[in-house]
Amino acid sequence: MSLPEPLNSILAFVVVLGILIFVHEWGHYAAARSVKVRVEVFSIGFGRSIWSRVGRDGTVWKLGWMPLGGYVKLHGQEPPDPDSDRAPPPGPDSFAAKPVWARAWIVAAGPLANFVLAAVLFALLFGIAGQRVPAPIVQDVVAGMPAAVAGMQPGDRVLAVDGTPISRFDQLQAKVREADGRALVFKLQRDGATLEISATPARQGSALVLGIRGGAVETVQVGPLAAVWQGAAETWRISVATLDALWGMATLQRSADDLGGPLGIARMSGEVATLGLAAFVTFIAVLSVNLGLLNLLPIPILDGGHLVLFAAEAVRGKPLPQRAVEYGFRVGLVLLLCIFVFATQQDLAKFGFFDWVSGLFG
C-alpha cells in the first residue's frame, strides 16, 4: 500500500534530513570527544524534545519536535565574560579552554563528515551497482555550429580529443572550454570505424561551444578499490560543480532558478524515493555534499564563519572583541534568513503558488 504523494514526500524528506543532520552533528561530536571536550547535548531537531536519554558519557541525546536542523552543545562553548570577576575559569574539558586548532577541528568536522558520507555512499553504489556515467556519445548536432560544419553526426562516440582519451561527456565539455579559440582534433568511432575530424569551438557570450548535445548514460562496473577512488572523485566533482554554480549566481552570470529551498527538497525527496534505492541514495549523497559546502560558506553563524573567526584569532594571537563577534552573528543571521526566504519564494513560484493566488484574487 503506497502513501499519498504529500505524505510520501514528507516522510522521505524527514528521512533524508535526519540522516544528513545526524552525520553532520556526529562529526562535531566525534571531533569534540577526540580532543576531550565534554558534549552536553546532541540534538536532532529543535524545540521541545519528544525523546531523550542520557549516555554513558553524560551527553543528553534527544529528538526535537521540529526536524529542520540539529545541534551539538559543547561544555564551555560560550567563552566566559572577561570583565566578570564571578566567572569561573574554563575547565580542561571546556571548548573555550582548548587551543584554536582544536576548536577549528571540532567546527570543521561537521562539514567534513558530510563529504565523507557522500564519498562512502557513492563508493557503495559504484561497487555494488556500477557507476553510471554520461557517455561521450553525440546525441544531437546543432546545425551551423562547428561540430556540424566539421561533419560530426548523431551517434558518434568521442574516443579522444587532441590525443587525450575521453570516457565521459563532461570530459569532452572540459576540453572544449579549454580550447581558447584553437582547433581541436576529435577521434571518433562511427559505425565500427574510427576517424578523425578537426573543429574550432565557437564563442557564445563568455562560453566556448561546439554545438553538440549529450544525454546517453552508461553503467561501468568497477572494483572495490576503484569504487572508493571514484566515490571520492564524484564527491569532488559535485563540490566543484556546486561551487561553480553558486559563484555564477553570486556574480549574476547564472540564473538563480536552480536554487531550491526546503519545500523543493521535500518534493524532490518524495519523487526520488519512488525511483528506487539507488536513486534515493544518490540523492542523499548529493544533498550531503551541498550541506557540507553550505556550512563552509564564510557567513557568521555557519561553521565557515566560525572558521574565519578562528583564523583571525590565530593571526592576532587573541580572539576578536566579543562585540564584533556578536554583530557578525547578527549580520550572518539576517543573511541566512534572506537566503531562506528567497529560496522558499523560488520553490513557491515553481509550484505555481503565486499564479494560484493571482487567479484567486482576480
C-alpha positions in Angstrom: 0.0 0.0 0.0 1.5 3.3 -1.1 1.2 6.6 0.8 -0.5 9.7 -0.7 2.1 11.8 -2.5 2.3 14.6 0.1 2.8 12.1 2.9 5.4 10.2 0.8 7.3 13.5 0.3 7.2 14.5 3.9 8.3 11.0 5.1 11.1 10.9 2.6 12.2 14.5 3.5 12.3 13.6 7.2 14.4 10.5 6.5 16.8 12.4 4.2 17.1 15.4 6.6 17.5 13.2 9.6 20.4 11.2 8.1 22.2 14.4 6.9 21.8 16.2 10.2 22.8 13.2 12.3 26.0 12.7 10.3 26.9 16.4 10.4 26.4 16.7 14.1 28.1 13.3 14.7 31.2 14.9 13.0 31.2 17.7 15.6 30.5 15.2 18.4 33.3 12.8 17.5 35.8 15.6 16.9 34.9 17.1 20.3 35.4 13.8 22.0 38.8 13.3 20.2 40.2 16.4 21.9 38.4 15.7 25.2 35.7 18.4 25.1 32.6 17.4 27.0 29.4 17.3 24.9 26.4 18.3 26.9 23.6 17.8 24.3 23.3 16.0 21.0 20.0 17.0 19.4 18.3 16.2 16.1 15.6 18.8 15.6 14.8 21.9 17.6 12.2 22.8 20.2 10.7 20.6 22.9 12.1 17.1 22.9 9.9 14.2 22.0 12.5 11.6 23.1 15.7 11.8 25.2 18.2 9.8 27.1 21.5 10.3 28.9 24.5 8.4 27.5 27.3 6.9 29.5 29.5 10.0 28.9 26.8 12.3 30.3 25.7 13.5 26.9 21.9 14.1 26.6 20.7 12.6 23.3 17.4 13.9 22.1 14.9 14.4 19.3 13.2 17.7 18.9 9.7 18.1 17.5 10.8 20.4 14.7 13.1 18.3 12.4 14.7 21.2 10.5 18.1 21.1 11.9 20.2 20.0 14.9 23.0 21.0 17.2 25.7 19.8 19.5 26.0 21.8 22.7 29.6 21.8 24.0 30.6 22.5 27.5 32.0 26.0 27.7 31.2 26.8 24.1 30.3 30.3 25.1 33.5 31.9 26.5 33.3 33.5 30.0 32.9 37.2 30.2 36.5 38.5 30.8 35.1 41.6 32.7 33.2 39.4 35.2 35.0 38.6 38.4 32.5 35.9 39.2 33.0 33.9 36.0 34.9 30.7 36.8 37.9 29.8 34.6 37.1 27.2 31.9 37.7 23.7 32.9 40.0 21.3 31.0 37.0 19.7 29.3 35.7 23.0 28.1 35.5 24.1 24.5 36.7 27.6 25.4 39.8 26.2 27.1 41.1 24.4 24.0 43.7 25.9 21.6 42.4 27.5 18.4 43.4 24.5 16.3 41.3 22.1 18.4 38.3 24.4 18.2 38.7 24.7 14.5 38.9 20.9 14.2 35.6 20.5 16.1 33.8 23.0 13.9 35.3 21.7 10.6 34.5 18.1 11.4 30.7 18.6 10.8 31.0 19.5 7.1 33.9 17.0 6.7 31.5 14.3 7.9 29.0 15.2 5.2 31.7 14.9 2.5 32.8 11.5 3.9 29.2 10.3 3.9 28.8 11.3 0.3 32.1 9.6 -0.7 31.1 6.4 1.2 27.6 6.3 -0.4 29.0 6.8 -3.9 31.6 4.1 -3.3 29.0 1.6 -2.2 26.7 2.4 -5.2 29.6 2.1 -7.7 30.9 -1.1 -6.1 27.5 -2.8 -6.0 25.5 -1.5 -8.9 28.3 0.0 -11.1 28.9 3.6 -11.9 26.5 5.4 -14.2 28.5 8.0 -16.3 27.5 10.4 -19.0 28.7 8.6 -22.1 30.8 10.7 -24.7 28.2 10.0 -27.4 26.8 12.7 -29.6 23.0 12.7 -29.3 22.3 15.8 -31.4 24.3 18.2 -33.6 23.2 21.9 -33.9 23.0 23.0 -37.5 25.5 25.7 -38.4 27.7 25.2 -35.4 31.4 24.0 -35.5 30.6 20.3 -34.9 28.0 20.2 -37.8 30.4 22.1 -40.1 33.2 19.7 -39.3 31.0 16.7 -40.1 30.1 15.3 -36.7 27.0 13.2 -36.6 24.5 11.9 -34.0 25.7 8.6 -32.7 29.4 9.4 -33.0 31.4 8.3 -29.9 34.3 10.6 -29.0 37.3 8.5 -28.1 39.9 11.2 -27.7 40.4 15.0 -28.0 43.9 16.1 -29.1 45.2 12.7 -28.2 43.7 12.7 -24.7 41.4 9.7 -24.1 37.8 10.6 -23.3 35.4 8.3 -21.3 32.8 10.8 -20.2 30.8 13.6 -21.8 31.8 16.1 -19.2 35.5 15.4 -20.0 34.6 16.4 -23.6 33.0 19.6 -22.4 36.0 20.4 -20.4 38.3 20.1 -23.4 36.0 22.4 -25.4 36.1 25.0 -22.6 39.9 24.9 -22.6 40.2 25.3 -26.4 40.5 29.2 -26.2 40.0 29.7 -30.0 42.2 26.9 -31.3 41.1 23.9 -33.4 40.7 20.6 -31.6 41.2 17.1 -33.2 38.5 14.7 -32.3 39.0 10.9 -32.6 35.5 9.4 -33.3 34.0 6.0 -33.6 31.2 5.7 -36.2 29.5 2.5 -37.3 32.5 0.4 -36.1 35.1 2.6 -38.0 37.5 5.1 -36.5 38.0 8.6 -38.0 39.4 12.0 -37.0 37.9 15.4 -37.6 39.0 18.9 -36.7 36.7 21.6 -35.3 37.2 25.0 -33.6 34.7 25.8 -30.8 32.7 29.0 -31.2 32.3 31.6 -28.6 28.8 32.3 -27.3 28.9 35.1 -24.7 31.6 34.0 -22.2 31.4 30.3 -23.2 33.0 28.2 -25.8 30.7 25.7 -27.5 30.9 23.0 -30.1 27.3 22.6 -30.9 26.6 19.1 -29.7 24.3 17.6 -27.1 24.8 14.5 -25.0 22.4 12.6 -22.7 23.4 9.0 -23.1 24.3 7.2 -19.9 26.4 4.1 -19.4 26.9 1.8 -16.4 30.6 0.9 -15.8 31.5 -1.9 -13.5 34.3 -1.0 -11.0 36.3 -3.0 -8.5 36.3 -2.2 -4.7 39.4 0.0 -4.7 38.3 1.8 -7.8 34.9 2.3 -6.3 36.5 4.0 -3.3 38.5 6.2 -5.5 35.6 7.0 -7.8 33.4 7.8 -4.8 35.9 10.4 -3.6 36.3 11.7 -7.2 32.5 12.0 -7.6 32.2 13.9 -4.3 34.9 16.3 -5.5 33.3 16.7 -8.9 29.9 17.6 -7.4 31.6 20.0 -4.9 33.3 21.9 -7.8 30.2 22.0 -9.9 28.1 23.3 -6.9 30.6 26.0 -6.1 30.8 27.0 -9.8 27.0 27.3 -9.9 26.9 29.3 -6.6 29.6 31.7 -8.0 27.7 32.1 -11.2 24.6 33.1 -9.2 26.6 35.4 -7.0 28.1 37.2 -10.0 24.8 37.3 -11.9 26.3 35.1 -14.7 23.8 32.3 -14.0 20.1 32.3 -13.2 19.0 31.6 -9.6 16.1 29.5 -10.9 18.0 26.3 -9.9 18.2 27.4 -6.3 15.9 25.4 -4.1 14.8 25.6 -0.5 13.2 23.1 2.0 9.9 22.9 0.0 11.7 22.0 -3.2 13.9 19.4 -1.4 10.8 17.9 0.2 9.1 17.5 -3.2 12.3 16.1 -4.8 12.7 13.6 -1.8 9.3 12.2 -2.5 9.9 12.0 -6.2 13.3 10.3 -5.9 12.1 7.9 -3.3 9.7 6.4 -6.0 12.7 5.8 -8.4 14.3 3.1 -6.3 17.0 2.7 -3.6 20.0 3.6 -5.9 18.4 6.9 -6.9 17.4 7.7 -3.3 21.0 7.0 -2.0 22.4 9.2 -4.8 20.1 12.0 -3.8 21.2 11.8 -0.2 24.9 11.8 -1.3 24.4 14.9 -3.4 22.5 16.7 -0.7 25.2 15.8 1.8 27.8 17.5 -0.4 25.6 20.6 -0.6 25.1 20.6 3.1 28.8 20.4 3.7 29.5 23.3 1.3 26.7 25.4 2.7 28.1 25.1 6.2 31.6 26.1 5.0 30.4 29.4 3.5 32.2 32.2 5.3 29.0 33.5 6.9 29.0 34.2 10.6 26.8 31.7 12.5 27.7 28.9 10.0 30.7 26.6 10.5 32.6 28.5 7.8 32.0 31.8 9.7 33.4 30.3 12.9 36.5 29.1 11.0 37.1 32.6 9.7 36.9 33.9 13.3 39.4 31.2 14.4 41.7 32.1 11.6 41.6 35.8 12.7 42.3 34.7 16.2 45.3 32.7 15.1 46.7 35.7 13.2 46.0 38.2 16.0 47.1 35.9 18.8 43.9 36.6 20.7 40.1 36.3 20.0 38.2 39.1 18.2 36.3 41.5 20.5 33.1 40.0 21.7 31.1 42.9 20.4 32.5 42.4 16.9 31.6 38.7 17.0 28.0 39.5 18.1 27.5 42.0 15.3 28.9 39.5 12.9 26.5 36.8 14.0 23.6 39.2 13.7 24.6 40.0 10.1 25.0 36.3 9.4 21.6 35.5 10.8 19.9 38.2 8.6 21.8 37.0 5.5 20.7 33.4 6.2 17.1 34.5 6.6 17.2 36.4 3.3 18.6 33.3 1.5 15.9 31.1 3.1 13.1 33.5 2.1 14.5 33.8 -1.4 14.9 30.0 -1.8 11.3 29.4 -0.4 10.0 32.0 -2.9 11.7 30.2 -5.7 10.1 26.9 -4.5 6.6 28.5 -4.3 7.0 30.0 -7.8 7.9 26.6 -9.2 4.8 25.1 -7.5 2.6 27.7 -9.2 1.6 29.2 -5.8 1.8 32.8 -6.9 -0.2 32.1 -10.1 -2.8 30.4 -8.0 -3.0 33.4 -5.6 -3.2 35.8 -8.6 -6.1 33.8 -10.0 -7.8 33.5 -6.7 -8.0 37.3 -6.3 -8.6 38.0 -10.0 
